[in-house]
Amino acid sequence: MSGYQALGGYYDRLMGSDVDYAARASYLLRLFARFGQQPKTLLDLACGSGKLTRELALCGLDMTGTDGSAEMLMQAQETVAGLSPEVLLLQQDMRELDLNDTVDGAVCTQDGLNHLCKTADIAAVLARLRLFIAPGGLFIFDVNTPYKHRELLGDRDFVLEEPGLLCLWRNHLDAATCTVTMELDFLEERPDGLYERTGDLVRERAYSLRTWEKLLAAAGFALLAVYADGTEEAPAADTDRWVLVAKNTRAAEEYVG
């Protein structure tokens, strides 16, 4: 999995600044309702800085957020501070998810699962989710598409800039696996006017819809729908992000451990 040692401190400034998290929360809850569900307890898997977690909590849900990055969770703690009921935040590798109780459903956004570059790792995550999502509950998640990796990210370079901060972003595509390795260099202005440089390496893999369907089925999830991101419409060939809705088929009598 990719690390967010440096990126965690800059993520919202550079990559999350244009995300309308309130709209995102409303969209996800509409999808739950579309399939006849109104969850009361929800897991935000790979919750990052907690912006979406907060918006879902403000909608009245009892939220749990997990993330593998200590840097991101430090931001999440500030983001959800003061909410009632209190949001539970846990630093966990998603492949080793361990909750105290089941939740009615789970979400994972901002291509969190694309950071898993082996199908065995995705299978491990889904196996854990199967245990902790209530029988019949939904797992709704978004992922980057192969089209995005090949045509939009590929071997391209980008420059992201905010006041006092510059990010040089270089991509390298492994066409055989549709994996993009992102080399990120951050230059942040210090009070003395000089710039401090830090770097990070992030790797994401895009999988076909057929692969997602197979992985979900093997873990005990039924794939109910696939949408173009932010819509309730079928994706097109050039859709850059899919939203998948999967139902946990675990029987009610199975033990959660």
N, C-alpha and C positions, 0 to 999 in steps of 0.2 A: 504494500500500500504506500501511497505517497505521503510524504511528511509536509507539515505546515509550520515548520519551525520559524521561518522568516515570513512566509506569506500570511500566516495567521494574524500578524500584527497590522497588515495592510489590506486585508481582503475587502473589508467594507468600503474603504476609501477608493479602491481601484476597480473592484469587480462587482461589488454589491450595491453601489451607489444608485444605480438605475433600476433596482428591483423594488416594485411596489408590494411590500410584504403583506399589507392589509388586503390588497386585491388577491394576492396569492392564497391567503388563508380562506377568503370567501370562495375562491374557485375550488379549492380542495374540499371544502365542506359541501359545496354543490354536488361534487362528484359522489361523496358519501351518500347524500340524500337521493341522488339519481338511482342508486342501488338500494334504496330503502333503509338506509342506516343513519342514525343520529348518535354518533359516539359521544360518550361522556368522558372517557379516559383515552388519551392518545399518546403515542410515542413519536417523537421527532428524532428519527435516526440520522446520525451525522448532522446534528443541529447547528454546528458552526457557531456563529456569534449570537445565536438565539433570537434573531429578529423575527423569524417566522414563528418560533415557539411562543414568543410574547404575543403576537397577534392572535394565535389560536387560543391562548389562555384568556385574552381579552374577549374572545367569543364565548367564554364560559366553560371551556374544556379544562379538565384536570390533566396537566401536561407533565410528561417526563421527556427530558432531552439527553441524548448520549452523543459523545464525540470522542474520537481518539486523540485529539490535539489538546494539550493543556493550555496552549496559547489561545485557542478559540474558545475554550470553556471559561477562561478568565473574562473574556469579553461577554460571553453569555451570562455570566453571573451578574455583571453590571446591567445588562439589558433587561433581565427579568426581575431585578431587585424591587422589592416592595409589592409584588403582585400577591393577591390572595384569591384562591389558595396558592401557597408557595409552589413554585415550579421545582421539581426534582431534577437536578443535573448530575450526570454520572460520566466520569471519564472511563470509557470502555472501548476496546477494539470491537468493531461491530461483528466480527467473526466469533466473538466470545460473549455476546450479549447475555446479560444475566439480570433480570428484573425481580423485584420482590413479589410481584403478582402479575396477572394477565392484564392486558389493556384491550379496549374495545377495537382499536385499530392502530395503524402506524402509517407514517409518511416518511419519505426520504426525497429531498429536493436538491436542486442545484448540482445535478449529476454526481451525487455522492457515491452511488454504486459504480460509476465508471472508474473510480480509483482502484477498484479491484481488478487486477489484470490477469487473474487466473479464474477459470470457471469453478475450480474447486473452492476458491475463497467465496465466490458468490453462493455456491451451494451451502457452505458453512453458515453464512449469514441467514439464508432462507430457512435453514433447519432451526436456527435459534428463534427466528421470528415465528415460525410455525408453533413453537412451544408457548410463546408469550402473547401472541394475538389470540383473542378469544375465538372459539369455534364459530365459523361463519363470518368472522371479522375481516375487514379489508386492509390490504397493504397497497397504498397508492404512492407511486414513485415516478420520478422523471429521469431520463437518461439521454445523453448525447447519442446521436445516430451515426451510423457509418458514413452517411453523406457529409455530416458536419466535419468529421475527422479527416476525411479524404479531400473534401472540396473547400472547406472554410478555414480549417486549422492547418492541416497538412504540414508542409515545410516552410511555413510563413513566419515572418517576424512582425512584432507589433511594438509600439511605444505607447505606454499609458502615462499620463501626466496629471498631477494634482499640484496645488500650490505647495512648494517645498518638497515635492516627492516626484521622482521619475522612475518608471519601471521599464526595463528592456526585456522583452519577452521573445524568446527564440524557440520555435517548434521543430521537432524532428519526427517524421512519420515513419513507422514500420508498417509498410503496406500489407505485409503478409498477415499481420494480426490486427490491423487497424488501431494500433497503439500510438499515441502521440506523447512524446517526452517533451516537457516544457522546461526550459532553462530560464529562470527568472532572476534578474539582477535589479536590486533596489538601491537607489541613490536618494538619501534623505538629508535635507539641509539641517545642520546643527545651529545652535544659537550663535556660534562664532562665525557663521557664514560658510564654513566648509561643509563638504558632503561626506556622509558616512555610507559605506557600501556594504550590503548584505546580499545573500543569494539563497535560492531555494531550487529544488528540483521536484517537479510534479509530473506524474505519469498517469494517463487515463487511457482506457481501452473501450472501444465501441463494439457492441455485439449485435448480431442480426436479431430481428424479431423472432425468428424460428428458434434461435438459441435461448432467448429469454423464455419463450413458451416451454421449451424442454426443461430448462432449469426450474422454473416454477412448478411444473407438473411433477417433476421428480421429488420436489420438496413438499408436495401436498397442497399446492396452491392452484386454483383454476384461474386462468387469465380471462377476465370478463370483457375487457375493452382496452383498446389502444387509441389515444387521441393525439392530434397535433397539439403541442404545448399551448396552454391557455384557452383551449377550445373544447368543445364536445363534438368535434368533427374528426373524421378519419384522416390520418396523415397522408401527405402527398410524397412523391418521390424525393422532393427537395426539402422535406421537413427536417429541421436541424435538432429538434428535441421531441422525444415521445413521452407521453404520460401513460403509464400502465396501471390498470386497476386489477388487482388480483384478490381472490377470496380464499381464506384459509379453510380447507376442507377437513381439518382435524376434528375427530369425533369428541363430543363433550366429555366423555368418560376418560379420555386420555389424561394422564398425570402430568402436571407441570412441575419440573424440577430444576 
